[in-house]
Amino acid sequence: MHKIGLSFQADRFLTDIVEVAAMSSLRDLKYRARIPVEKGHLLYGVMDETKELKEGEVYIPTAQQDKSGHSSPNLLVGDRIVVTRAPALHPGDVQVVKAVNVSEDSPLRDLHNCIVFSQQGERDLPSQLSGGDLDGDLFHIIFDERLIPPLTYKAADYPPTEAKNLGRPVEITDIVDFFVEYMNSDRLGQISNKHKVRSDLHNEGTVHPDCVTLAQLASDAVDFSKSGKPVDMQKVPNGKDHIRPDFMANGPGLVINDKGATELAEEEVDDIDDPDVLNVLDPEKFALRYYKSHKILGILHRRVDEVDFFSRMKKGFQTIQHEWGEASLIMKLDKYIDRETKLVQWEHHRGFAEELREYYEENMLEIMDSLRPHRRKPLTELEVFSGNILGKKERASTRQIREANIEVQRRFDRDVASITRRVVSGDGLKDEEDEALPRAIACFKIALETKGWEEYTELRSWKYVAAAVCLEQLWRYMHFQLRPL
């Protein structure tokens, strides 16, 4: 459309789709983004079985493939290399070590893309990094001078939690009881959030005694699945955990208004310690307060301004609408296709196009009704078409919405892919090349009809799917170029 001189901003539905996609990406960037470290690696850890590495030394061989598939080995050597492992809650979970080379005949030279730890010394390094081990753990290696701390702290040394002793053989009922107790007593997320609040609130950061205590409780929570002993929440330091940094607050969410268009609305404030709890059962929810964080997470959080971005998109739509007047994008596209395909006959595919439209719209209605994350209101067509369930749905947890999102995307993508194949390839009548464009035109023309389709009057998206396939087939028909509008 851009090449022929049509702007998506001239169409309300397409603008809503782009807004949803853009806002979804912005929220991912704001709340879940990961910043790549160019001078860094994420590698599996292995043990030095040769005993060549001394205490405090590591061997880091890497290999990168170029575009031709050839590997170029590289060796990281340096006196101050950061090694850590997620989650790093304790100050001592970040250590600085010496990366060295090994002898010419060392078997370690056959390794690549891993970090080799020494087995010498009083305590192995992996266990000092959040209690890591070498059964598949990934370790962060950073050699960017700007990210190497000037000093390091002694690693945490938590005594191992002894496993719960039943005094008898384990029975199946014990497994069931443990599963229920684990679901009720898992506090790792809650402890991690308390740690995040305290580390931002206190100037000392993770070095503050409260954070050190919470780091130990987090370690106990991780061991719960192995030890069977839940965390003693009585040991959590007292604090005003309802006062939280702004980067932990829910931002403005996209919702669909009564007119079927997207708009920004403040989402209800959820207690992030328990995001799946029902509002009516969360009396502390309304007591949450947020402050402007001046640490790096708060600064990065505020760099992404959804409100400003959304308002600029709205202004762009209004500007294009004012320039175009009453002529809609679909009307212009219809006239363009008529002009470019005057000699193309498509009426004989009317039955095929009607069947395909009915198939698409029936599937759309089924997805809207069957994949809704709650019992009352079905999903909107915009949510299904964009693959994003908007707003906070009644009685639906964050996990339910996330799983429903994935299923909606999978089902809709499958249906559209199947429909596109039928338009392009037909139904096995060996007319793939000659009739692809006529079939696509028929689908687009039938999509614009209203008489006889009263049952589907509220659905709008089929004509955009048909238009997309039609434009692509026209592009191929015109030898991969389109004339401007």
C-alpha positions in Angstrom: 0.0 0.0 0.0 2.9 2.4 0.8 4.4 1.8 -2.7 1.1 2.7 -4.5 0.5 5.7 -2.3 -1.9 4.4 0.4 -1.4 5.1 4.1 -2.6 2.7 6.7 -3.4 5.7 8.8 -6.3 6.5 6.5 -8.1 3.4 7.8 -9.5 3.1 11.4 -9.2 -0.6 11.6 -5.6 -0.8 10.3 -4.6 2.1 12.5 -5.9 0.2 15.5 -4.0 -2.9 14.5 -0.7 -1.0 14.1 -1.3 0.8 17.4 -1.9 -2.5 19.2 1.2 -4.1 17.7 3.3 -1.0 18.5 2.1 -0.6 22.0 2.6 -4.4 22.6 6.2 -4.0 21.5 6.7 -0.9 23.6 5.4 -2.6 26.7 7.7 -5.6 26.1 10.6 -3.1 25.7 9.5 -1.2 28.9 8.8 -4.1 31.2 10.7 -7.2 29.8 13.5 -5.9 27.6 17.0 -7.3 27.9 20.0 -5.1 27.0 22.6 -7.0 25.0 26.2 -6.7 26.3 28.5 -6.7 23.3 31.6 -7.5 25.4 29.9 -10.4 27.1 28.9 -14.1 26.8 26.3 -16.4 28.2 28.0 -19.8 28.5 27.6 -23.3 30.0 29.9 -24.1 32.9 32.1 -27.2 33.0 34.8 -28.5 35.4 38.5 -28.6 34.7 39.2 -32.3 34.9 42.9 -31.7 34.1 43.5 -29.7 37.3 45.6 -27.2 35.3 43.6 -24.2 36.3 44.5 -22.6 39.7 42.1 -21.2 42.3 40.4 -18.0 40.9 41.3 -18.9 37.3 38.9 -19.7 34.5 39.3 -20.8 30.8 36.9 -19.2 28.4 37.2 -20.5 24.7 34.6 -19.3 22.3 33.9 -19.8 18.6 31.7 -17.8 16.3 30.4 -18.8 12.9 30.5 -16.4 9.9 27.9 -16.3 7.1 29.7 -19.1 5.2 29.4 -21.4 8.3 33.1 -21.4 9.1 34.0 -21.2 12.8 36.6 -18.8 14.1 37.9 -19.7 17.5 38.6 -16.9 20.1 40.0 -17.0 23.6 39.1 -14.5 26.3 42.1 -13.6 28.5 42.1 -10.9 31.1 42.9 -10.3 34.8 39.5 -8.8 35.6 36.5 -10.7 34.1 33.1 -10.6 35.7 31.3 -14.0 36.2 27.8 -14.1 37.6 24.6 -16.2 37.4 21.0 -15.2 37.4 19.3 -14.5 39.7 22.0 -12.4 41.4 20.3 -11.1 44.6 23.3 -11.3 47.0 26.2 -8.8 46.5 28.6 -11.7 46.4 26.7 -13.3 43.5 29.0 -11.2 41.2 32.6 -12.2 41.3 35.7 -11.0 39.3 38.1 -13.7 38.2 41.2 -14.2 36.0 40.7 -15.7 32.6 43.8 -17.5 31.4 45.2 -19.6 28.5 46.2 -23.2 28.9 49.2 -25.2 27.8 49.5 -26.2 24.1 48.9 -29.9 24.8 45.9 -29.4 27.2 42.7 -31.3 26.4 40.9 -28.1 27.3 41.8 -26.7 23.9 39.3 -29.0 22.3 36.5 -27.1 24.1 34.6 -24.0 22.8 31.7 -21.8 23.9 31.9 -22.7 27.6 33.5 -21.5 30.7 35.9 -23.9 32.5 36.1 -23.6 36.3 39.0 -24.6 38.4 38.4 -27.4 40.9 41.2 -26.2 43.2 40.7 -24.1 46.3 38.6 -24.1 49.4 35.3 -23.5 47.5 34.4 -23.9 43.9 33.4 -20.7 42.1 30.0 -21.9 40.7 28.6 -22.5 44.2 29.5 -18.9 45.1 27.3 -17.6 42.3 23.7 -18.0 43.7 24.5 -21.5 44.6 25.2 -22.6 41.1 26.5 -26.0 39.9 27.6 -27.6 36.7 24.5 -29.6 35.7 23.6 -27.3 32.9 23.7 -23.8 34.6 24.4 -20.8 32.4 26.9 -18.2 33.5 27.2 -14.5 32.5 30.7 -13.5 31.5 31.3 -9.7 31.1 34.6 -8.1 30.0 33.3 -4.5 29.4 35.5 -2.3 31.5 32.5 0.0 32.3 30.6 -3.0 33.9 33.4 -4.4 36.0 32.8 -3.4 39.7 35.7 -1.7 41.5 35.2 -4.1 44.4 33.6 -7.4 45.1 31.9 -8.9 48.2 32.3 -12.2 49.9 30.0 -14.8 48.4 27.1 -16.0 50.4 27.6 -19.3 52.2 24.2 -20.6 53.1 24.1 -24.0 54.9 22.3 -26.6 52.8 18.7 -27.2 53.9 18.3 -30.7 55.0 15.6 -32.7 53.3 12.4 -33.4 55.2 12.6 -36.8 56.8 9.3 -38.7 57.0 10.8 -41.6 58.9 9.2 -44.0 56.5 9.1 -44.8 52.7 7.5 -42.1 50.5 4.0 -42.8 49.3 1.9 -41.4 46.5 -0.2 -39.4 48.9 3.0 -37.7 50.2 3.7 -36.5 46.6 0.2 -35.1 46.3 0.5 -33.4 49.7 3.8 -31.9 48.8 2.5 -30.6 45.5 -0.4 -28.8 47.2 1.9 -27.4 49.9 4.3 -26.2 47.3 1.6 -24.4 45.4 0.4 -22.8 48.6 3.8 -22.0 50.1 5.9 -21.0 47.1 7.1 -17.5 48.0 10.1 -17.0 45.6 8.3 -14.3 43.5 7.1 -12.5 46.6 10.6 -12.5 48.2 12.2 -11.4 44.9 9.8 -8.4 44.7 10.5 -7.4 48.3 14.2 -7.5 47.5 13.6 -5.3 44.4 11.7 -2.8 46.5 14.3 -2.6 49.2 17.3 -2.5 46.9 15.8 0.5 45.1 14.6 2.3 48.2 17.8 2.1 50.2 20.9 4.0 49.0 23.1 1.0 49.9 21.2 -1.1 47.3 21.7 -4.9 47.6 24.3 -4.4 50.3 21.7 -3.3 52.8 21.1 -5.9 55.5 17.4 -6.3 54.6 18.4 -7.2 51.0 21.1 -9.7 52.3 18.5 -11.3 54.5 16.0 -11.5 51.6 18.6 -13.0 49.3 19.1 -15.9 51.8 15.3 -16.4 52.0 15.2 -16.5 48.2 17.8 -19.2 48.3 15.7 -21.2 50.8 12.7 -20.7 48.5 14.7 -22.1 45.6 15.6 -25.2 47.7 12.0 -25.7 48.7 11.3 -28.0 45.8 14.2 -30.2 46.9 14.1 -29.9 50.7 10.3 -29.9 51.2 10.7 -27.2 53.8 8.8 -23.9 53.0 10.4 -20.5 53.7 9.8 -19.0 57.1 8.2 -15.7 56.2 8.5 -14.5 59.8 12.1 -13.8 59.0 11.2 -11.2 56.3 12.5 -7.8 57.6 9.8 -5.3 58.4 9.4 -2.6 55.8 6.9 -0.5 53.9 6.6 -2.8 50.9 3.4 -1.1 49.7 5.6 1.9 48.7 7.3 0.8 45.5 9.4 2.3 42.7 7.5 3.4 39.6 9.0 0.7 37.4 7.0 -1.9 39.3 3.7 -0.1 38.6 1.3 -1.1 35.8 1.4 1.4 33.0 -1.5 2.6 30.9 -3.0 -0.3 29.0 -4.8 -0.4 25.6 -8.5 -1.1 25.9 -11.3 -1.2 23.3 -14.0 1.5 23.8 -17.7 1.2 23.0 -17.0 2.4 19.4 -14.7 -0.6 18.8 -11.5 1.6 18.7 -8.4 1.4 20.9 -7.8 3.9 23.6 -5.4 4.2 26.6 -6.9 3.5 30.0 -5.2 3.1 33.3 -5.2 -0.5 34.2 -6.3 -1.5 37.7 -3.4 -1.7 40.1 -2.5 -5.3 40.8 -0.4 -6.4 43.7 2.6 -7.8 41.9 3.4 -10.1 44.7 0.4 -12.1 43.8 -0.8 -11.2 40.2 -3.2 -14.0 40.0 -5.3 -13.2 43.0 -8.9 -11.9 42.6 -9.3 -8.3 43.3 -12.0 -8.9 45.9 -9.7 -11.1 47.9 -6.8 -8.6 47.9 -7.5 -5.9 50.6 -3.9 -4.5 50.4 -4.2 -3.8 46.7 -5.6 -0.3 47.0 -2.8 0.6 49.5 0.0 0.4 46.9 1.9 3.6 46.4 4.6 4.4 43.9 7.5 6.8 43.9 9.8 8.1 41.2 12.9 5.9 41.2 16.2 7.7 40.5 18.2 4.5 39.9 18.9 3.0 36.6 15.7 0.8 36.3 13.6 3.8 37.0 15.5 5.9 34.4 15.2 3.2 31.7 11.5 2.7 32.6 10.6 6.3 32.0 12.5 6.5 28.7 9.7 4.5 27.1 6.7 6.9 27.0 3.6 5.0 25.8 1.3 7.9 26.3 3.3 10.2 24.1 3.8 7.6 21.4 0.1 6.7 21.4 -1.0 10.4 21.1 1.4 11.0 18.2 -0.1 8.0 16.4 -3.6 9.3 17.0 -2.7 12.7 15.6 -1.3 11.1 12.5 -4.5 9.2 11.9 -6.6 12.4 12.4 -4.3 14.3 9.9 -4.7 11.7 7.2 -8.4 11.5 7.7 -8.7 15.3 7.3 -6.7 15.2 4.1 -8.7 12.3 2.6 -12.1 13.4 3.6 -14.9 10.9 3.1 -13.0 8.6 0.8 -11.9 5.5 2.7 -8.8 3.4 2.1 -10.9 0.4 1.0 -12.8 2.5 -1.5 -9.5 3.8 -3.0 -8.1 0.3 -3.0 -11.2 -1.1 -4.8 -10.9 1.6 -7.5 -7.2 0.9 -7.9 -7.7 -2.9 -8.3 -10.5 -2.2 -10.9 -8.1 0.0 -12.8 -5.2 -2.4 -12.8 -7.2 -5.6 -13.6 -9.7 -4.4 -16.3 -9.2 -7.5 -18.4 -9.1 -10.0 -15.6 -12.3 -12.1 -15.3 -13.2 -13.2 -11.8 -17.0 -13.7 -11.6 -16.6 -17.5 -12.2 -14.9 -17.7 -8.8 -17.8 -16.1 -6.9 -18.9 -19.4 -5.3 -15.3 -20.1 -4.2 -15.0 -16.6 -2.7 -18.3 -16.8 -0.8 -17.4 -20.2 0.7 -14.0 -18.9 1.8 -15.5 -15.7 3.4 -18.0 -17.8 5.3 -15.3 -20.2 6.5 -13.1 -17.3 7.7 -15.8 -15.5 9.5 -17.2 -18.6 11.2 -13.7 -19.4 12.4 -13.2 -15.8 13.6 -16.5 -16.0 15.7 -15.4 -19.4 17.1 -12.1 -18.1 18.2 -13.7 -14.9 19.7 -16.0 -17.1 21.8 -14.1 -20.2 22.6 -10.7 -18.7 23.5 -11.9 -15.9 25.8 -10.0 -15.9 29.1 -13.2 -15.4 31.1 -16.8 -16.6 30.9 -18.6 -13.3 30.2 -17.5 -11.1 27.3 -16.1 -12.7 24.1 -12.9 -11.5 22.6 -13.2 -8.7 20.0 -12.2 -9.1 16.4 -9.4 -6.6 16.9 -7.9 -8.7 19.6 -8.0 -11.9 17.5 -6.7 -10.2 14.4 -3.8 -8.5 16.3 -3.0 -11.4 18.4 -3.1 -9.3 21.6 -5.8 -9.6 24.3 -6.2 -6.0 25.5 -7.0 -4.6 28.9 -7.5 -6.6 32.1 -10.3 -9.1 31.7 -12.6 -10.0 34.6 -11.7 -13.0 36.7 -8.7 -13.8 34.4 -5.2 -14.1 35.7 -2.1 -12.8 34.0 -1.1 -16.4 33.2 -4.5 -17.2 31.7 -4.3 -14.2 29.4 -0.8 -15.0 28.3 -1.8 -18.6 27.5 -4.9 -17.4 25.7 -2.8 -15.0 23.7 -0.6 -17.8 22.5 -3.5 -20.0 21.5 -5.3 -17.1 19.8 -2.2 -16.3 17.7 -1.7 -20.0 16.8 -5.3 -20.6 15.7 -5.7 -17.4 13.7 -2.3 -17.8 12.0 -3.2 -21.3 11.1 -6.6 -20.3 9.6 -5.2 -17.4 7.6 -2.3 -19.5 6.3 -4.8 -22.2 5.2 -7.0 -19.7 3.5 -4.1 -18.0 1.7 -2.9 -21.3 0.3 -6.4 -22.0 -1.1 -6.6 -18.6 -2.8 -3.1 -18.9 -4.3 -3.2 -22.6 -5.2 -6.9 -23.3 -5.6 -8.5 -26.6 -4.7 -6.2 -28.9 -6.7 -7.6 -28.1 -10.2 -4.2 -27.4 -11.7 -4.9 -23.7 -12.2 -2.4 -22.3 -9.7 -0.6 -19.8 -11.8 -3.4 -18.7 -14.2 -6.2 -18.3 -11.7 -4.5 -17.0 -8.5 -5.2 -13.4 -9.2 -8.8 -13.9 -10.4 -9.5 -15.9 -7.2 -7.9 -13.1 -5.1 -10.0 -10.4 -6.8 -13.1 -12.5 -6.3 -12.4 -12.8 -2.5 -11.8 -9.1 -2.2 -14.9 -8.1 -4.1 -17.1 -10.5 -2.1 -15.6 -9.2 1.1 -17.0 -5.7 0.2 -20.5 -7.0 -0.2 -23.0 -6.4 2.6 -26.3 -7.8 1.2 -26.7 -11.4 2.2 -24.0 -11.1 4.9 -26.1 -9.5 7.6 -25.1 -12.3 10.0 -21.5 -11.1 9.9 -22.1 -7.3 9.8 -20.0 -6.7 12.9 -16.9 -8.4 11.4 -14.5 -6.2 9.4 -11.2 -8.1 9.1 -11.9 -10.4 6.1 -11.7 -7.7 3.5 -8.2 -6.8 4.8 -7.0 -10.4 4.5 -8.5 -10.6 1.0 -6.9 -7.3 0.1 -3.5 -8.4 1.2 -3.6 -11.5 -0.9 -5.0 -9.6 -3.8 -2.3 -7.0 -3.8 0.4 -9.6 -3.6 -1.0 -11.5 -6.5 -1.4 -8.3 -8.5 2.3 -7.5 -7.7 3.3 -10.8 -9.2 1.0 -10.4 -12.2 2.6 -7.0 -12.9 6.1 -8.6 -12.9 6.9 -7.6 -9.3 6.1 -3.9 -9.6 3.0 -1.8 -8.9 2.0 1.5 -10.5 1.2 4.3 -8.1 -2.3 5.3 -7.3 
